[in-house]
């Protein structure tokens, strides 16, 4: 999967917001991310990652399956970084 994005908001040490300008995934019409970093200590932070996806009309019937896949991705990421 290749996604070329454009960052439209950047806060040094605080996070960023971006959207896709091109992707190898034909089912997505629009795709955006917001990543927020919140300090929780001297050497730690909380990462809040929000993704917004708009599927193309023909891909909407797969939205439930895609939701399961993305939930799995976030669960795996959370488990990995909790260590």
PyMOL commands that place a pseudoatom at each C-alpha (Angstrom):
pseudoatom trace, name=CA, resn=UNK, resi=1, chain=A, elem=C, hetatm=0, pos=[0.000, 0.000, 0.000]
pseudoatom trace, name=CA, resn=UNK, resi=2, chain=A, elem=C, hetatm=0, pos=[1.376, 3.367, -1.027]
pseudoatom trace, name=CA, resn=UNK, resi=3, chain=A, elem=C, hetatm=0, pos=[-0.153, 6.629, 0.151]
pseudoatom trace, name=CA, resn=UNK, resi=4, chain=A, elem=C, hetatm=0, pos=[1.303, 9.990, -0.840]
pseudoatom trace, name=CA, resn=UNK, resi=5, chain=A, elem=C, hetatm=0, pos=[0.175, 12.569, 1.673]
pseudoatom trace, name=CA, resn=UNK, resi=6, chain=A, elem=C, hetatm=0, pos=[0.245, 16.299, 2.201]
pseudoatom trace, name=CA, resn=UNK, resi=7, chain=A, elem=C, hetatm=0, pos=[0.770, 17.686, 5.689]
pseudoatom trace, name=CA, resn=UNK, resi=8, chain=A, elem=C, hetatm=0, pos=[-1.445, 20.720, 6.286]
pseudoatom trace, name=CA, resn=UNK, resi=9, chain=A, elem=C, hetatm=0, pos=[-0.914, 21.249, 10.014]
pseudoatom trace, name=CA, resn=UNK, resi=10, chain=A, elem=C, hetatm=0, pos=[2.303, 20.699, 11.942]
pseudoatom trace, name=CA, resn=UNK, resi=11, chain=A, elem=C, hetatm=0, pos=[3.064, 21.414, 15.565]
pseudoatom trace, name=CA, resn=UNK, resi=12, chain=A, elem=C, hetatm=0, pos=[6.682, 20.718, 16.521]
pseudoatom trace, name=CA, resn=UNK, resi=13, chain=A, elem=C, hetatm=0, pos=[6.518, 18.050, 19.209]
pseudoatom trace, name=CA, resn=UNK, resi=14, chain=A, elem=C, hetatm=0, pos=[2.688, 18.227, 19.261]
pseudoatom trace, name=CA, resn=UNK, resi=15, chain=A, elem=C, hetatm=0, pos=[1.642, 16.301, 16.151]
pseudoatom trace, name=CA, resn=UNK, resi=16, chain=A, elem=C, hetatm=0, pos=[0.455, 16.714, 12.603]
pseudoatom trace, name=CA, resn=UNK, resi=17, chain=A, elem=C, hetatm=0, pos=[-2.559, 16.468, 10.306]
pseudoatom trace, name=CA, resn=UNK, resi=18, chain=A, elem=C, hetatm=0, pos=[-2.383, 15.209, 6.726]
pseudoatom trace, name=CA, resn=UNK, resi=19, chain=A, elem=C, hetatm=0, pos=[-4.486, 13.931, 3.853]
pseudoatom trace, name=CA, resn=UNK, resi=20, chain=A, elem=C, hetatm=0, pos=[-3.848, 11.645, 0.883]
pseudoatom trace, name=CA, resn=UNK, resi=21, chain=A, elem=C, hetatm=0, pos=[-3.222, 13.178, -2.506]
pseudoatom trace, name=CA, resn=UNK, resi=22, chain=A, elem=C, hetatm=0, pos=[-2.604, 9.790, -4.175]
pseudoatom trace, name=CA, resn=UNK, resi=23, chain=A, elem=C, hetatm=0, pos=[-2.921, 6.170, -3.118]
pseudoatom trace, name=CA, resn=UNK, resi=24, chain=A, elem=C, hetatm=0, pos=[-2.469, 2.680, -4.489]
pseudoatom trace, name=CA, resn=UNK, resi=25, chain=A, elem=C, hetatm=0, pos=[-5.694, 1.659, -2.728]
pseudoatom trace, name=CA, resn=UNK, resi=26, chain=A, elem=C, hetatm=0, pos=[-8.437, 2.268, -5.314]
pseudoatom trace, name=CA, resn=UNK, resi=27, chain=A, elem=C, hetatm=0, pos=[-11.320, 1.837, -2.862]
pseudoatom trace, name=CA, resn=UNK, resi=28, chain=A, elem=C, hetatm=0, pos=[-10.571, 5.053, -0.917]
pseudoatom trace, name=CA, resn=UNK, resi=29, chain=A, elem=C, hetatm=0, pos=[-12.026, 8.298, -2.233]
pseudoatom trace, name=CA, resn=UNK, resi=30, chain=A, elem=C, hetatm=0, pos=[-10.546, 10.392, 0.580]
pseudoatom trace, name=CA, resn=UNK, resi=31, chain=A, elem=C, hetatm=0, pos=[-8.201, 9.579, 3.437]
pseudoatom trace, name=CA, resn=UNK, resi=32, chain=A, elem=C, hetatm=0, pos=[-6.875, 11.744, 6.251]
pseudoatom trace, name=CA, resn=UNK, resi=33, chain=A, elem=C, hetatm=0, pos=[-4.997, 11.395, 9.524]
pseudoatom trace, name=CA, resn=UNK, resi=34, chain=A, elem=C, hetatm=0, pos=[-4.527, 13.439, 12.661]
pseudoatom trace, name=CA, resn=UNK, resi=35, chain=A, elem=C, hetatm=0, pos=[-1.707, 12.542, 15.049]
pseudoatom trace, name=CA, resn=UNK, resi=36, chain=A, elem=C, hetatm=0, pos=[-1.616, 14.277, 18.410]
pseudoatom trace, name=CA, resn=UNK, resi=37, chain=A, elem=C, hetatm=0, pos=[1.243, 13.958, 20.906]
pseudoatom trace, name=CA, resn=UNK, resi=38, chain=A, elem=C, hetatm=0, pos=[0.553, 14.868, 24.529]
pseudoatom trace, name=CA, resn=UNK, resi=39, chain=A, elem=C, hetatm=0, pos=[3.398, 14.800, 27.076]
pseudoatom trace, name=CA, resn=UNK, resi=40, chain=A, elem=C, hetatm=0, pos=[2.711, 12.495, 30.025]
pseudoatom trace, name=CA, resn=UNK, resi=41, chain=A, elem=C, hetatm=0, pos=[6.123, 12.716, 31.684]
pseudoatom trace, name=CA, resn=UNK, resi=42, chain=A, elem=C, hetatm=0, pos=[9.756, 13.655, 31.081]
pseudoatom trace, name=CA, resn=UNK, resi=43, chain=A, elem=C, hetatm=0, pos=[10.348, 10.741, 28.703]
pseudoatom trace, name=CA, resn=UNK, resi=44, chain=A, elem=C, hetatm=0, pos=[6.839, 9.701, 27.667]
pseudoatom trace, name=CA, resn=UNK, resi=45, chain=A, elem=C, hetatm=0, pos=[3.808, 10.881, 25.740]
pseudoatom trace, name=CA, resn=UNK, resi=46, chain=A, elem=C, hetatm=0, pos=[0.302, 9.827, 24.741]
pseudoatom trace, name=CA, resn=UNK, resi=47, chain=A, elem=C, hetatm=0, pos=[-0.272, 9.380, 21.030]
pseudoatom trace, name=CA, resn=UNK, resi=48, chain=A, elem=C, hetatm=0, pos=[-3.809, 9.884, 19.725]
pseudoatom trace, name=CA, resn=UNK, resi=49, chain=A, elem=C, hetatm=0, pos=[-4.145, 8.726, 16.126]
pseudoatom trace, name=CA, resn=UNK, resi=50, chain=A, elem=C, hetatm=0, pos=[-7.352, 9.486, 14.238]
pseudoatom trace, name=CA, resn=UNK, resi=51, chain=A, elem=C, hetatm=0, pos=[-8.005, 8.249, 10.711]
pseudoatom trace, name=CA, resn=UNK, resi=52, chain=A, elem=C, hetatm=0, pos=[-10.876, 9.334, 8.467]
pseudoatom trace, name=CA, resn=UNK, resi=53, chain=A, elem=C, hetatm=0, pos=[-11.707, 7.361, 5.332]
pseudoatom trace, name=CA, resn=UNK, resi=54, chain=A, elem=C, hetatm=0, pos=[-14.347, 7.905, 2.693]
pseudoatom trace, name=CA, resn=UNK, resi=55, chain=A, elem=C, hetatm=0, pos=[-14.726, 4.864, 0.436]
pseudoatom trace, name=CA, resn=UNK, resi=56, chain=A, elem=C, hetatm=0, pos=[-15.680, 5.137, -3.216]
pseudoatom trace, name=CA, resn=UNK, resi=57, chain=A, elem=C, hetatm=0, pos=[-19.375, 4.360, -3.791]
pseudoatom trace, name=CA, resn=UNK, resi=58, chain=A, elem=C, hetatm=0, pos=[-18.669, 0.895, -5.225]
pseudoatom trace, name=CA, resn=UNK, resi=59, chain=A, elem=C, hetatm=0, pos=[-16.541, 0.026, -2.153]
pseudoatom trace, name=CA, resn=UNK, resi=60, chain=A, elem=C, hetatm=0, pos=[-19.131, 1.009, 0.466]
pseudoatom trace, name=CA, resn=UNK, resi=61, chain=A, elem=C, hetatm=0, pos=[-20.454, -2.563, 0.870]
pseudoatom trace, name=CA, resn=UNK, resi=62, chain=A, elem=C, hetatm=0, pos=[-16.995, -3.516, 2.228]
pseudoatom trace, name=CA, resn=UNK, resi=63, chain=A, elem=C, hetatm=0, pos=[-17.028, -0.759, 4.868]
pseudoatom trace, name=CA, resn=UNK, resi=64, chain=A, elem=C, hetatm=0, pos=[-17.826, -3.153, 7.744]
pseudoatom trace, name=CA, resn=UNK, resi=65, chain=A, elem=C, hetatm=0, pos=[-14.929, -5.445, 6.804]
pseudoatom trace, name=CA, resn=UNK, resi=66, chain=A, elem=C, hetatm=0, pos=[-12.576, -2.484, 6.426]
pseudoatom trace, name=CA, resn=UNK, resi=67, chain=A, elem=C, hetatm=0, pos=[-13.639, -1.304, 9.882]
pseudoatom trace, name=CA, resn=UNK, resi=68, chain=A, elem=C, hetatm=0, pos=[-12.622, -4.671, 11.345]
pseudoatom trace, name=CA, resn=UNK, resi=69, chain=A, elem=C, hetatm=0, pos=[-9.268, -4.494, 9.588]
pseudoatom trace, name=CA, resn=UNK, resi=70, chain=A, elem=C, hetatm=0, pos=[-8.548, -0.984, 10.890]
pseudoatom trace, name=CA, resn=UNK, resi=71, chain=A, elem=C, hetatm=0, pos=[-9.622, -1.904, 14.430]
pseudoatom trace, name=CA, resn=UNK, resi=72, chain=A, elem=C, hetatm=0, pos=[-7.183, -4.816, 14.270]
pseudoatom trace, name=CA, resn=UNK, resi=73, chain=A, elem=C, hetatm=0, pos=[-4.439, -2.458, 13.058]
pseudoatom trace, name=CA, resn=UNK, resi=74, chain=A, elem=C, hetatm=0, pos=[-5.036, -0.103, 15.983]
pseudoatom trace, name=CA, resn=UNK, resi=75, chain=A, elem=C, hetatm=0, pos=[-5.195, -2.976, 18.501]
pseudoatom trace, name=CA, resn=UNK, resi=76, chain=A, elem=C, hetatm=0, pos=[-1.901, -4.361, 17.201]
pseudoatom trace, name=CA, resn=UNK, resi=77, chain=A, elem=C, hetatm=0, pos=[-0.295, -0.912, 17.304]
pseudoatom trace, name=CA, resn=UNK, resi=78, chain=A, elem=C, hetatm=0, pos=[-1.547, -0.287, 20.849]
pseudoatom trace, name=CA, resn=UNK, resi=79, chain=A, elem=C, hetatm=0, pos=[-0.262, -3.679, 22.003]
pseudoatom trace, name=CA, resn=UNK, resi=80, chain=A, elem=C, hetatm=0, pos=[3.141, -3.063, 20.382]
pseudoatom trace, name=CA, resn=UNK, resi=81, chain=A, elem=C, hetatm=0, pos=[3.689, 0.394, 21.894]
pseudoatom trace, name=CA, resn=UNK, resi=82, chain=A, elem=C, hetatm=0, pos=[2.323, -0.492, 25.328]
pseudoatom trace, name=CA, resn=UNK, resi=83, chain=A, elem=C, hetatm=0, pos=[5.407, -2.656, 25.939]
for i in range(1, 83): cmd.bond("trace and resi %d" % i, "trace and resi %d" % (i + 1))
show_as sticks, trace
zoom trace
